[in-house]
Amino acid sequence: MDSIGHIIQRQRKRKNMTQEALGEQVFVTKQAVSKWETGVSQT
């Protein structure tokens, strides 16, 4: 079973988006997106 971070990363890459671009879409920093993808933070 994939973690939520892995799913976020896979879908982001599938859409050829950077972490920064995804962060802008959801109003968070690229660091927050990175933490989600690595499992450091889920909020």
C-alpha distance matrix in Angstrom:
0.0 3.8 6.6 9.5 11.6 9.8 10.0 13.6 14.5 13.6 15.4 18.2 18.8 18.7 21.6 23.3 23.4 24.1 22.8 26.3 26.4 23.3 24.7 28.0 26.4 24.9 27.8 26.2 26.9 25.1 24.6 22.7 20.3 20.0 19.2 16.4 14.9 15.4 14.3 18.0 18.5 16.8 20.1
3.8 0.0 3.8 6.5 8.0 6.1 6.5 10.0 10.8 10.1 12.2 14.7 15.4 15.7 18.4 19.9 19.8 20.3 19.0 22.5 22.7 19.6 21.1 24.4 23.0 21.7 24.5 22.8 23.3 21.4 21.1 19.2 16.7 16.4 15.9 13.1 11.3 12.2 11.5 15.3 15.8 14.3 17.6
6.6 3.8 0.0 3.8 5.3 5.2 6.4 8.7 10.0 10.7 12.5 14.2 15.5 16.5 18.7 20.0 19.2 19.2 17.2 20.6 21.2 18.0 18.9 22.4 21.3 19.5 21.9 20.0 20.5 18.9 18.2 16.1 14.0 13.8 12.7 9.9 8.7 9.4 8.1 11.8 12.1 10.6 14.1
9.5 6.5 3.8 0.0 3.8 5.4 5.1 6.2 8.6 9.9 10.6 12.1 14.2 15.2 16.7 18.3 17.1 17.2 15.0 18.2 18.5 15.0 15.8 19.1 17.8 15.9 18.5 16.8 17.8 16.6 16.3 13.7 11.6 12.2 11.4 7.8 7.5 9.5 8.1 11.5 10.7 8.5 11.4
11.6 8.0 5.3 3.8 0.0 3.8 5.4 5.1 6.2 8.6 10.0 10.5 12.3 14.1 15.6 16.4 14.9 14.5 12.1 15.4 16.2 13.2 13.8 17.4 16.7 15.1 17.3 15.1 15.4 13.6 13.2 11.2 8.8 8.7 8.3 5.2 3.8 6.1 5.9 9.2 9.2 8.2 11.3
9.8 6.1 5.2 5.4 3.8 0.0 3.8 5.5 5.1 6.0 8.6 9.8 10.6 12.0 14.3 15.1 14.5 14.5 13.0 16.7 17.2 14.4 15.8 19.2 18.4 17.4 19.9 18.0 18.0 15.7 15.6 14.2 11.3 10.8 11.2 8.7 5.9 7.8 8.6 12.1 12.7 11.9 15.0
10.0 6.5 6.4 5.1 5.4 3.8 0.0 3.8 5.4 5.1 6.1 8.4 9.9 10.4 12.4 14.1 13.7 14.6 13.4 16.8 16.5 13.4 15.3 18.3 16.8 15.9 18.9 17.7 18.4 16.4 17.0 15.2 12.0 12.6 13.2 10.0 8.1 10.9 11.2 14.6 14.4 12.6 15.2
13.6 10.0 8.7 6.2 5.1 5.5 3.8 0.0 3.8 5.6 5.4 6.0 8.6 9.8 10.8 12.3 11.0 11.5 10.0 13.2 12.9 9.7 11.5 14.6 13.2 12.3 15.3 14.0 14.7 12.9 13.9 12.0 8.6 9.9 11.0 7.9 6.4 10.0 10.7 13.5 12.8 11.2 13.2
14.5 10.8 10.0 8.6 6.2 5.1 5.4 3.8 0.0 3.8 5.5 5.1 6.1 8.5 10.0 10.4 9.5 9.6 8.5 12.2 12.4 10.0 12.0 15.1 14.4 14.3 16.8 15.1 14.9 12.2 13.2 12.4 8.8 8.8 10.8 8.7 5.8 9.0 11.0 13.6 13.8 13.3 15.5
13.6 10.1 10.7 9.9 8.6 6.0 5.1 5.6 3.8 0.0 3.8 5.5 5.3 6.0 8.7 9.8 10.2 11.4 11.5 15.0 14.4 12.2 14.9 17.6 16.4 16.6 19.5 18.4 18.4 15.7 16.9 16.1 12.4 12.6 14.5 12.2 9.3 12.1 13.9 16.9 17.2 16.2 18.5
15.4 12.2 12.5 10.6 10.0 8.6 6.1 5.4 5.5 3.8 0.0 3.8 5.4 4.9 6.3 8.6 8.8 10.9 11.2 14.2 12.8 10.4 13.5 15.6 13.7 14.3 17.5 17.1 17.7 15.5 17.4 16.2 12.5 13.7 15.7 13.0 10.9 14.4 15.7 18.5 18.0 16.6 18.2
18.2 14.7 14.2 12.1 10.5 9.8 8.4 6.0 5.1 5.5 3.8 0.0 3.8 5.4 5.3 6.3 5.3 7.2 7.7 10.5 9.2 7.2 10.5 12.6 11.3 12.3 15.1 14.5 14.7 12.3 14.6 13.9 10.1 11.4 14.0 12.0 10.1 13.6 15.4 17.7 17.2 16.3 17.6
18.8 15.4 15.5 14.2 12.3 10.6 9.9 8.6 6.1 5.3 5.4 3.8 0.0 3.8 5.2 4.7 5.7 7.4 9.0 12.0 11.0 10.1 13.3 15.3 14.5 15.8 18.4 17.6 17.1 14.1 16.2 16.3 12.5 12.8 15.8 14.2 11.5 14.4 16.9 19.3 19.5 19.0 20.6
18.7 15.7 16.5 15.2 14.1 12.0 10.4 9.8 8.5 6.0 4.9 5.4 3.8 0.0 3.8 5.4 7.7 10.5 12.3 15.0 13.2 12.1 15.6 17.1 15.6 17.1 20.1 19.9 19.9 17.3 19.6 19.2 15.4 16.1 18.8 16.8 14.3 17.3 19.4 22.1 22.0 21.0 22.6
21.6 18.4 18.7 16.7 15.6 14.3 12.4 10.8 10.0 8.7 6.3 5.3 5.2 3.8 0.0 3.8 5.5 9.1 11.3 13.1 10.6 9.9 13.7 14.5 12.8 14.9 17.8 18.1 18.4 16.1 19.0 18.6 15.0 16.3 19.2 17.3 15.4 18.7 20.7 23.0 22.5 21.4 22.4
23.3 19.9 20.0 18.3 16.4 15.1 14.1 12.3 10.4 9.8 8.6 6.3 4.7 5.4 3.8 0.0 3.8 6.8 9.9 11.6 9.6 10.0 13.5 14.3 13.6 16.0 18.3 18.2 17.7 14.9 17.8 18.2 14.7 15.5 18.8 17.6 15.4 18.4 20.9 22.8 22.8 22.3 23.3
23.4 19.8 19.2 17.1 14.9 14.5 13.7 11.0 9.5 10.2 8.8 5.3 5.7 7.7 5.5 3.8 0.0 3.8 6.6 8.0 5.9 6.4 9.8 10.7 10.3 12.7 14.7 14.5 13.9 11.4 14.5 14.9 11.6 12.8 16.1 15.1 13.5 16.6 19.0 20.5 20.1 19.8 20.4
24.1 20.3 19.2 17.2 14.5 14.5 14.6 11.5 9.6 11.4 10.9 7.2 7.4 10.5 9.1 6.8 3.8 0.0 3.8 5.2 5.1 6.3 8.5 9.9 10.8 12.7 13.9 12.9 11.5 8.5 11.5 12.6 9.6 10.2 13.9 13.7 12.2 14.8 17.5 18.4 18.4 18.7 19.3
22.8 19.0 17.2 15.0 12.1 13.0 13.4 10.0 8.5 11.5 11.2 7.7 9.0 12.3 11.3 9.9 6.6 3.8 0.0 3.8 5.5 5.2 6.0 8.6 10.0 10.7 11.7 9.9 8.4 5.2 8.0 8.8 5.9 6.8 10.3 10.3 9.4 12.0 14.4 15.0 14.8 15.2 15.8
26.3 22.5 20.6 18.2 15.4 16.7 16.8 13.2 12.2 15.0 14.2 10.5 12.0 15.0 13.1 11.6 8.0 5.2 3.8 0.0 3.8 5.5 5.0 6.2 8.7 10.1 10.0 8.7 6.8 4.5 8.2 9.5 7.8 9.2 12.4 12.8 12.7 15.1 17.3 17.2 16.6 17.2 16.9
26.4 22.7 21.2 18.5 16.2 17.2 16.5 12.9 12.4 14.4 12.8 9.2 11.0 13.2 10.6 9.6 5.9 5.1 5.5 3.8 0.0 3.8 5.4 5.2 6.4 8.9 9.8 9.8 9.3 7.8 11.6 12.0 9.8 11.9 15.0 14.5 14.3 17.2 19.2 19.7 18.7 18.6 18.2
23.3 19.6 18.0 15.0 13.2 14.4 13.4 9.7 10.0 12.2 10.4 7.2 10.1 12.1 9.9 10.0 6.4 6.3 5.2 5.5 3.8 0.0 3.8 5.4 5.1 6.5 8.4 8.3 8.8 7.6 10.9 10.1 7.5 10.3 12.9 11.6 11.7 15.1 16.5 17.4 16.0 15.4 15.1
24.7 21.1 18.9 15.8 13.8 15.8 15.3 11.5 12.0 14.9 13.5 10.5 13.3 15.6 13.7 13.5 9.8 8.5 6.0 5.0 5.4 3.8 0.0 3.8 5.4 5.3 5.6 4.7 5.2 5.3 8.4 7.5 6.2 9.4 11.4 10.8 11.9 14.8 15.9 16.0 14.3 14.1 13.2
28.0 24.4 22.4 19.1 17.4 19.2 18.3 14.6 15.1 17.6 15.6 12.6 15.3 17.1 14.5 14.3 10.7 9.9 8.6 6.2 5.2 5.4 3.8 0.0 3.8 5.5 5.0 6.2 7.1 8.0 11.4 10.9 10.0 13.0 15.1 14.6 15.7 18.6 19.7 19.7 17.8 17.4 16.0
26.4 23.0 21.3 17.8 16.7 18.4 16.8 13.2 14.4 16.4 13.7 11.3 14.5 15.6 12.8 13.6 10.3 10.8 10.0 8.7 6.4 5.1 5.4 3.8 0.0 3.8 5.7 7.9 10.0 10.6 13.8 12.5 10.9 14.4 16.2 14.8 15.8 19.1 19.9 20.5 18.4 17.2 15.9
24.9 21.7 19.5 15.9 15.1 17.4 15.9 12.3 14.3 16.6 14.3 12.3 15.8 17.1 14.9 16.0 12.7 12.7 10.7 10.1 8.9 6.5 5.3 5.5 3.8 0.0 3.8 5.8 8.9 10.3 12.7 10.4 9.5 13.3 14.3 12.7 14.4 17.6 17.8 18.1 15.5 14.1 12.4
27.8 24.5 21.9 18.5 17.3 19.9 18.9 15.3 16.8 19.5 17.5 15.1 18.4 20.1 17.8 18.3 14.7 13.9 11.7 10.0 9.8 8.4 5.6 5.0 5.7 3.8 0.0 3.8 7.0 9.6 11.7 9.9 10.3 13.8 14.6 13.9 16.0 18.7 18.9 18.5 15.9 15.1 12.9
26.2 22.8 20.0 16.8 15.1 18.0 17.7 14.0 15.1 18.4 17.1 14.5 17.6 19.9 18.1 18.2 14.5 12.9 9.9 8.7 9.8 8.3 4.7 6.2 7.9 5.8 3.8 0.0 3.8 6.7 8.1 6.3 7.4 10.6 11.2 11.0 13.4 15.6 15.9 15.1 12.8 12.7 10.7
26.9 23.3 20.5 17.8 15.4 18.0 18.4 14.7 14.9 18.4 17.7 14.7 17.1 19.9 18.4 17.7 13.9 11.5 8.4 6.8 9.3 8.8 5.2 7.1 10.0 8.9 7.0 3.8 0.0 3.8 5.2 5.2 6.7 8.8 10.0 11.0 12.8 14.5 15.5 14.3 12.8 13.7 12.4
25.1 21.4 18.9 16.6 13.6 15.7 16.4 12.9 12.2 15.7 15.5 12.3 14.1 17.3 16.1 14.9 11.4 8.5 5.2 4.5 7.8 7.6 5.3 8.0 10.6 10.3 9.6 6.7 3.8 0.0 3.8 5.4 5.1 6.2 8.7 9.9 10.6 12.4 14.1 13.4 12.8 13.9 13.6
24.6 21.1 18.2 16.3 13.2 15.6 17.0 13.9 13.2 16.9 17.4 14.6 16.2 19.6 19.0 17.8 14.5 11.5 8.0 8.2 11.6 10.9 8.4 11.4 13.8 12.7 11.7 8.1 5.2 3.8 0.0 3.8 5.4 5.0 6.2 8.7 9.9 10.5 12.1 10.6 10.3 12.3 12.3
22.7 19.2 16.1 13.7 11.2 14.2 15.2 12.0 12.4 16.1 16.2 13.9 16.3 19.2 18.6 18.2 14.9 12.6 8.8 9.5 12.0 10.1 7.5 10.9 12.5 10.4 9.9 6.3 5.2 5.4 3.8 0.0 3.8 5.4 5.1 6.3 8.7 10.0 10.4 9.2 7.7 9.0 8.6
20.3 16.7 14.0 11.6 8.8 11.3 12.0 8.6 8.8 12.4 12.5 10.1 12.5 15.4 15.0 14.7 11.6 9.6 5.9 7.8 9.8 7.5 6.2 10.0 10.9 9.5 10.3 7.4 6.7 5.1 5.4 3.8 0.0 3.8 5.4 5.1 6.2 8.7 9.9 10.0 9.0 9.5 10.0
20.0 16.4 13.8 12.2 8.7 10.8 12.6 9.9 8.8 12.6 13.7 11.4 12.8 16.1 16.3 15.5 12.8 10.2 6.8 9.2 11.9 10.3 9.4 13.0 14.4 13.3 13.8 10.6 8.8 6.2 5.0 5.4 3.8 0.0 3.8 5.4 5.1 6.2 8.5 8.4 8.9 10.5 11.9
19.2 15.9 12.7 11.4 8.3 11.2 13.2 11.0 10.8 14.5 15.7 14.0 15.8 18.8 19.2 18.8 16.1 13.9 10.3 12.4 15.0 12.9 11.4 15.1 16.2 14.3 14.6 11.2 10.0 8.7 6.2 5.1 5.4 3.8 0.0 3.8 5.5 5.2 5.9 4.9 5.2 7.6 9.3
16.4 13.1 9.9 7.8 5.2 8.7 10.0 7.9 8.7 12.2 13.0 12.0 14.2 16.8 17.3 17.6 15.1 13.7 10.3 12.8 14.5 11.6 10.8 14.6 14.8 12.7 13.9 11.0 11.0 9.9 8.7 6.3 5.1 5.4 3.8 0.0 3.8 5.6 5.2 6.3 5.3 5.5 7.7
14.9 11.3 8.7 7.5 3.8 5.9 8.1 6.4 5.8 9.3 10.9 10.1 11.5 14.3 15.4 15.4 13.5 12.2 9.4 12.7 14.3 11.7 11.9 15.7 15.8 14.4 16.0 13.4 12.8 10.6 9.9 8.7 6.2 5.1 5.5 3.8 0.0 3.8 5.6 7.8 8.4 8.8 11.4
15.4 12.2 9.4 9.5 6.1 7.8 10.9 10.0 9.0 12.1 14.4 13.6 14.4 17.3 18.7 18.4 16.6 14.8 12.0 15.1 17.2 15.1 14.8 18.6 19.1 17.6 18.7 15.6 14.5 12.4 10.5 10.0 8.7 6.2 5.2 5.6 3.8 0.0 3.8 5.6 7.8 9.5 12.5
14.3 11.5 8.1 8.1 5.9 8.6 11.2 10.7 11.0 13.9 15.7 15.4 16.9 19.4 20.7 20.9 19.0 17.5 14.4 17.3 19.2 16.5 15.9 19.7 19.9 17.8 18.9 15.9 15.5 14.1 12.1 10.4 9.9 8.5 5.9 5.2 5.6 3.8 0.0 3.8 5.4 6.7 10.2
18.0 15.3 11.8 11.5 9.2 12.1 14.6 13.5 13.6 16.9 18.5 17.7 19.3 22.1 23.0 22.8 20.5 18.4 15.0 17.2 19.7 17.4 16.0 19.7 20.5 18.1 18.5 15.1 14.3 13.4 10.6 9.2 10.0 8.4 4.9 6.3 7.8 5.6 3.8 0.0 3.8 7.0 9.6
18.5 15.8 12.1 10.7 9.2 12.7 14.4 12.8 13.8 17.2 18.0 17.2 19.5 22.0 22.5 22.8 20.1 18.4 14.8 16.6 18.7 16.0 14.3 17.8 18.4 15.5 15.9 12.8 12.8 12.8 10.3 7.7 9.0 8.9 5.2 5.3 8.4 7.8 5.4 3.8 0.0 3.8 5.8
16.8 14.3 10.6 8.5 8.2 11.9 12.6 11.2 13.3 16.2 16.6 16.3 19.0 21.0 21.4 22.3 19.8 18.7 15.2 17.2 18.6 15.4 14.1 17.4 17.2 14.1 15.1 12.7 13.7 13.9 12.3 9.0 9.5 10.5 7.6 5.5 8.8 9.5 6.7 7.0 3.8 0.0 3.8
20.1 17.6 14.1 11.4 11.3 15.0 15.2 13.2 15.5 18.5 18.2 17.6 20.6 22.6 22.4 23.3 20.4 19.3 15.8 16.9 18.2 15.1 13.2 16.0 15.9 12.4 12.9 10.7 12.4 13.6 12.3 8.6 10.0 11.9 9.3 7.7 11.4 12.5 10.2 9.6 5.8 3.8 0.0
